[in-house]
Amino acid sequence: MNDQLELIGMPEPLYSCTPTRLAGWRDCRRRYRFTYLDRPQPPKGPPWAHNSIGAAVHSALADWWATPVARRTPETAYQLVRKRWLSDGFQDRDQSAEAGRRAVGWVQDYLFGSDTDPMAEPPGVERTVQARTARLSLSGRVDLIDLRDDELVVVDYKTGRHVPDEADAFASLALAVYAVGTARTYRRDCVQVELHHLPTQTRAVARYDLAGLERRLAEADSLGAEAAAADAGYARGRTGDDAFPPAPGSWCGYCDFRRHCPEGRAASPERPPWNALLNRA
């Protein structure tokens, strides 16, 4: 008997994805193919210094919330950043050291010089949350889930040069999906999302109503349906630019796959791995 028998009436399986994957599909279809579908994956360019900074700061803050309250001091914050520091992508040791000093200052100021309660016990740190739509099984990891006035708040740390504002918080599909996933995972209200920009101690806040979150979830569902269809087409051999066209622009200078994309190379000059650190206070 054919082991590929079709099960009549059975629902199609949900498409498993993350908000990051959906954003990849929305932003550049060629990069999406390189990232998620091509195997072996095309070789990436060298690591970026700004990604090393971001990874170290995120890890240090996760470690902070796992540290016993009695040991939560500015010196501990310093040690956690140094422990998690990455040297990839920097021009030299001096540049790495200077960036490390700035990162320590950001974390200490965030914990001891802002509205953050450094002795809090957040409900979630680097917590994976899940949400479903009619077609998707969504999951993602939240930097921090805070509790304020009996309501959960999703927090995403930022360390880049761009200072986010309310519009950026509302524009983030990931944050909206995380809010829905947090509410469903914890069975508690979660309608507020925040971008915490450590270099400037800026907090960009977006507060949704339930209808607004449902609209963002519908947006994710639509993107996921497109990505799922493209994935299926790729499996059948549809791999060309008709299905996965490039989206060239100034951002191509920071693309890991720039060397494999003529349109991207034409759209933006090559940048050194430490470029995002230049002219940064």
DOMI-445252 format. One line per field, with one value per residue (C-alpha): residue in three letters; residue number from 1; x negated, y negated, z negated. Coordinates in nm, 2 decimals, always signed. Example, Ala and Ser with C-alpha at 12.3 -4.5 7.8 and 13.67 -1.06 7.14 Angstrom:
2
rest = ALA	SER
nr = 1	2
u = -1.23	-1.37
v = +0.45	+0.11
w = -0.78	-0.71
//
This chain:
281
rest = MET	ASN	ASP	GLN	LEU	GLU	LEU	ILE	GLY	MET	PRO	GLU	PRO	LEU	TYR	SER	CYS	THR	PRO	THR	ARG	LEU	ALA	GLY	TRP	ARG	ASP	CYS	ARG	ARG	ARG	TYR	ARG	PHE	THR	TYR	LEU	ASP	ARG	PRO	GLN	PRO	PRO	LYS	GLY	PRO	PRO	TRP	ALA	HIS	ASN	SER	ILE	GLY	ALA	ALA	VAL	HIS	SER	ALA	LEU	ALA	ASP	TRP	TRP	ALA	THR	PRO	VAL	ALA	ARG	ARG	THR	PRO	GLU	THR	ALA	TYR	GLN	LEU	VAL	ARG	LYS	ARG	TRP	LEU	SER	ASP	GLY	PHE	GLN	ASP	ARG	ASP	GLN	SER	ALA	GLU	ALA	GLY	ARG	ARG	ALA	VAL	GLY	TRP	VAL	GLN	ASP	TYR	LEU	PHE	GLY	SER	ASP	THR	ASP	PRO	MET	ALA	GLU	PRO	PRO	GLY	VAL	GLU	ARG	THR	VAL	GLN	ALA	ARG	THR	ALA	ARG	LEU	SER	LEU	SER	GLY	ARG	VAL	ASP	LEU	ILE	ASP	LEU	ARG	ASP	ASP	GLU	LEU	VAL	VAL	VAL	ASP	TYR	LYS	THR	GLY	ARG	HIS	VAL	PRO	ASP	GLU	ALA	ASP	ALA	PHE	ALA	SER	LEU	ALA	LEU	ALA	VAL	TYR	ALA	VAL	GLY	THR	ALA	ARG	THR	TYR	ARG	ARG	ASP	CYS	VAL	GLN	VAL	GLU	LEU	HIS	HIS	LEU	PRO	THR	GLN	THR	ARG	ALA	VAL	ALA	ARG	TYR	ASP	LEU	ALA	GLY	LEU	GLU	ARG	ARG	LEU	ALA	GLU	ALA	ASP	SER	LEU	GLY	ALA	GLU	ALA	ALA	ALA	ALA	ASP	ALA	GLY	TYR	ALA	ARG	GLY	ARG	THR	GLY	ASP	ASP	ALA	PHE	PRO	PRO	ALA	PRO	GLY	SER	TRP	CYS	GLY	TYR	CYS	ASP	PHE	ARG	ARG	HIS	CYS	PRO	GLU	GLY	ARG	ALA	ALA	SER	PRO	GLU	ARG	PRO	PRO	TRP	ASN	ALA	LEU	LEU	ASN	ARG	ALA
nr = 1	2	3	4	5	6	7	8	9	10	11	12	13	14	15	16	17	18	19	20	21	22	23	24	25	26	27	28	29	30	31	32	33	34	35	36	37	38	39	40	41	42	43	44	45	46	47	48	49	50	51	52	53	54	55	56	57	58	59	60	61	62	63	64	65	66	67	68	69	70	71	72	73	74	75	76	77	78	79	80	81	82	83	84	85	86	87	88	89	90	91	92	93	94	95	96	97	98	99	100	101	102	103	104	105	106	107	108	109	110	111	112	113	114	115	116	117	118	119	120	121	122	123	124	125	126	127	128	129	130	131	132	133	134	135	136	137	138	139	140	141	142	143	144	145	146	147	148	149	150	151	152	153	154	155	156	157	158	159	160	161	162	163	164	165	166	167	168	169	170	171	172	173	174	175	176	177	178	179	180	181	182	183	184	185	186	187	188	189	190	191	192	193	194	195	196	197	198	199	200	201	202	203	204	205	206	207	208	209	210	211	212	213	214	215	216	217	218	219	220	221	222	223	224	225	226	227	228	229	230	231	232	233	234	235	236	237	238	239	240	241	242	243	244	245	246	247	248	249	250	251	252	253	254	255	256	257	258	259	260	261	262	263	264	265	266	267	268	269	270	271	272	273	274	275	276	277	278	279	280	281
u = +0.00	-0.13	-0.27	-0.19	+0.18	+0.36	+0.56	+0.89	+1.03	+0.72	+0.62	+0.30	+0.02	-0.06	-0.36	-0.62	-0.81	-0.95	-0.88	-1.25	-1.18	-0.87	-1.06	-1.33	-1.07	-0.92	-1.25	-1.44	-1.33	-1.68	-1.84	-1.55	-1.64	-2.01	-1.93	-1.65	-1.64	-1.97	-2.17	-2.45	-2.41	-2.62	-2.92	-2.85	-3.08	-3.29	-3.11	-3.00	-3.13	-2.79	-2.64	-2.92	-2.83	-2.46	-2.51	-2.73	-2.49	-2.19	-2.37	-2.50	-2.15	-2.01	-2.28	-2.20	-1.84	-1.96	-2.20	-2.10	-1.97	-2.24	-2.51	-2.35	-2.60	-2.75	-3.07	-2.87	-2.73	-3.08	-3.20	-2.90	-2.96	-3.33	-3.26	-3.02	-3.24	-3.30	-3.60	-3.46	-3.44	-3.65	-3.93	-4.18	-4.21	-4.19	-3.86	-3.72	-3.83	-3.68	-3.35	-3.36	-3.39	-3.09	-2.89	-2.97	-2.85	-2.53	-2.44	-2.53	-2.33	-2.04	-2.03	-2.12	-2.06	-1.72	-1.36	-1.48	-1.45	-1.78	-1.65	-1.33	-1.24	-1.09	-0.84	-1.04	-1.40	-1.50	-1.16	-1.02	-0.66	-0.42	-0.11	+0.10	+0.31	+0.52	+0.21	-0.10	-0.26	-0.47	-0.74	-1.00	-1.23	-1.16	-1.45	-1.25	-0.89	-0.82	-0.53	-0.37	-0.04	+0.06	+0.00	-0.28	-0.51	-0.73	-1.08	-1.33	-1.69	-1.85	-2.22	-2.24	-2.30	-1.93	-1.74	-1.39	-1.07	-0.70	-0.66	-0.94	-0.78	-0.45	-0.63	-0.78	-0.58	-0.80	-0.70	-0.33	-0.36	-0.56	-0.28	-0.02	-0.24	-0.32	+0.05	+0.13	-0.17	-0.11	+0.27	+0.24	+0.30	+0.01	+0.07	-0.23	-0.57	-0.88	-1.22	-1.49	-1.78	-2.07	-2.32	-2.07	-1.85	-1.55	-1.23	-1.00	-0.66	-0.37	-0.04	+0.21	+0.57	+0.68	+0.81	+0.47	+0.29	+0.53	+0.45	+0.08	+0.14	+0.33	+0.04	-0.19	+0.05	+0.05	-0.33	-0.36	-0.12	-0.34	-0.66	-0.51	-0.41	-0.76	-0.91	-0.69	-0.78	-1.15	-1.11	-0.97	-1.27	-1.15	-1.46	-1.50	-1.45	-1.08	-1.02	-1.30	-1.39	-1.64	-1.55	-1.86	-1.92	-2.16	-2.11	-2.28	-2.62	-2.54	-2.40	-2.59	-2.53	-2.64	-2.92	-2.66	-2.43	-2.53	-2.24	-2.33	-2.69	-2.58	-2.33	-2.57	-2.95	-3.13	-3.17	-3.42	-3.29	-3.33	-3.16	-2.86	-3.10	-3.25	-3.16	-2.98	-3.00
v = +0.00	-0.35	-0.50	-0.85	-0.81	-1.14	-1.18	-1.33	-1.60	-1.63	-1.99	-2.12	-2.13	-2.48	-2.66	-2.69	-3.02	-3.31	-3.68	-3.71	-3.47	-3.66	-3.99	-3.83	-3.73	-4.08	-4.26	-4.07	-3.75	-3.66	-3.70	-3.49	-3.21	-3.23	-3.22	-2.97	-2.75	-2.71	-2.41	-2.43	-2.79	-3.04	-3.15	-3.46	-3.76	-3.84	-3.90	-4.25	-4.44	-4.59	-4.24	-4.14	-4.44	-4.36	-3.99	-4.07	-4.32	-4.10	-3.80	-4.02	-4.14	-3.79	-3.69	-3.99	-3.88	-3.53	-3.67	-3.65	-3.99	-4.02	-4.01	-4.27	-4.56	-4.79	-4.58	-4.26	-4.44	-4.52	-4.16	-4.02	-4.24	-4.15	-3.78	-3.79	-4.02	-3.92	-4.05	-3.95	-4.22	-4.50	-4.67	-4.61	-4.55	-4.91	-4.95	-4.64	-4.77	-5.11	-4.95	-4.73	-5.03	-5.19	-4.88	-4.85	-5.21	-5.14	-4.84	-5.01	-5.32	-5.11	-4.91	-5.19	-5.52	-5.47	-5.36	-5.00	-4.82	-4.63	-4.41	-4.30	-3.94	-3.96	-3.69	-3.61	-3.65	-3.52	-3.34	-3.16	-3.24	-3.09	-3.20	-3.04	-3.17	-2.97	-2.89	-2.96	-2.83	-3.13	-3.13	-3.37	-3.46	-3.77	-3.96	-4.05	-4.02	-4.27	-4.29	-4.63	-4.70	-4.33	-4.36	-4.20	-4.42	-4.29	-4.46	-4.44	-4.57	-4.78	-4.88	-5.03	-5.38	-5.44	-5.58	-5.43	-5.61	-5.52	-5.47	-5.22	-5.03	-5.02	-4.92	-4.61	-4.31	-4.09	-4.29	-4.26	-3.89	-3.86	-4.04	-3.80	-3.50	-3.63	-3.68	-3.33	-3.17	-3.33	-3.36	-3.72	-4.06	-4.19	-4.49	-4.71	-4.66	-4.86	-4.92	-5.00	-5.17	-5.13	-5.39	-5.67	-5.52	-5.59	-5.39	-5.37	-5.25	-5.12	-5.03	-4.83	-4.75	-4.39	-4.48	-4.63	-4.31	-4.10	-4.31	-4.26	-3.89	-3.88	-4.06	-3.79	-3.52	-3.68	-3.70	-3.34	-3.22	-3.38	-3.24	-2.89	-2.90	-3.01	-2.74	-2.48	-2.62	-2.60	-2.24	-2.18	-2.36	-2.71	-2.90	-3.19	-3.57	-3.53	-3.37	-3.52	-3.86	-4.09	-4.42	-4.63	-4.94	-5.11	-4.83	-4.59	-4.71	-4.53	-4.21	-3.89	-3.76	-4.07	-3.89	-3.66	-3.94	-4.16	-4.39	-4.44	-4.52	-4.77	-4.93	-4.99	-5.01	-4.74	-4.84	-4.72	-4.50	-4.79	-5.05	-5.09	-5.20	-5.49	-5.84	-5.69	-5.86
w = +0.00	+0.08	-0.23	-0.09	-0.11	-0.14	-0.45	-0.33	-0.55	-0.77	-0.84	-0.70	-0.96	-1.10	-0.96	-1.24	-1.23	-1.43	-1.39	-1.28	-1.00	-0.89	-0.90	-0.68	-0.43	-0.43	-0.40	-0.13	+0.03	+0.15	-0.19	-0.33	-0.08	-0.18	-0.55	-0.58	-0.27	-0.09	-0.22	-0.24	-0.33	-0.13	-0.34	-0.54	-0.56	-0.87	-1.21	-1.29	-1.59	-1.67	-1.69	-1.93	-2.15	-2.14	-2.22	-2.52	-2.66	-2.62	-2.78	-3.07	-3.15	-3.14	-3.38	-3.60	-3.66	-3.75	-4.00	-4.37	-4.49	-4.76	-4.49	-4.26	-4.27	-4.00	-4.03	-3.95	-3.64	-3.53	-3.58	-3.39	-3.09	-3.09	-3.12	-2.82	-2.61	-2.25	-2.05	-1.70	-1.44	-1.60	-1.42	-1.70	-2.08	-2.16	-1.98	-2.15	-2.49	-2.44	-2.32	-2.63	-2.86	-2.70	-2.72	-3.10	-3.14	-2.95	-3.17	-3.50	-3.40	-3.30	-3.62	-3.87	-3.69	-3.53	-3.62	-3.63	-3.96	-3.98	-4.26	-4.08	-4.00	-3.65	-3.55	-3.24	-3.12	-2.78	-2.78	-2.48	-2.42	-2.17	-1.98	-1.70	-1.42	-1.17	-0.97	-1.19	-1.50	-1.62	-1.88	-1.99	-2.28	-2.48	-2.64	-2.95	-3.06	-3.34	-3.58	-3.65	-3.82	-3.77	-3.39	-3.19	-2.97	-2.69	-2.69	-2.41	-2.46	-2.19	-2.16	-1.81	-1.70	-1.61	-1.90	-1.89	-1.95	-1.99	-1.61	-1.61	-1.90	-1.71	-1.39	-1.54	-1.44	-1.67	-1.98	-1.90	-1.84	-2.17	-2.35	-2.22	-2.30	-2.65	-2.73	-2.61	-2.77	-3.11	-3.08	-3.19	-3.01	-2.81	-2.58	-2.64	-2.46	-2.50	-2.33	-2.59	-2.42	-2.66	-2.50	-2.57	-2.83	-2.60	-2.65	-2.35	-2.45	-2.25	-2.41	-2.21	-2.25	-2.19	-1.84	-1.75	-1.86	-1.65	-1.35	-1.40	-1.44	-1.11	-0.95	-1.08	-0.95	-0.60	-0.59	-0.71	-0.44	-0.18	-0.33	-0.36	+0.01	+0.11	-0.10	+0.07	+0.41	+0.32	+0.24	+0.58	+0.74	+0.77	+0.65	+0.89	+0.86	+0.96	+0.62	+0.42	+0.56	+0.40	+0.23	+0.28	+0.07	-0.16	-0.42	-0.18	-0.32	-0.64	-0.48	-0.58	-0.22	-0.03	+0.15	+0.31	+0.43	+0.73	+0.68	+0.31	+0.39	+0.65	+0.40	+0.12	+0.07	-0.13	-0.50	-0.75	-1.03	-1.28	-1.06	-1.29	-1.57	-1.37	-1.50	-1.79	-2.13
//
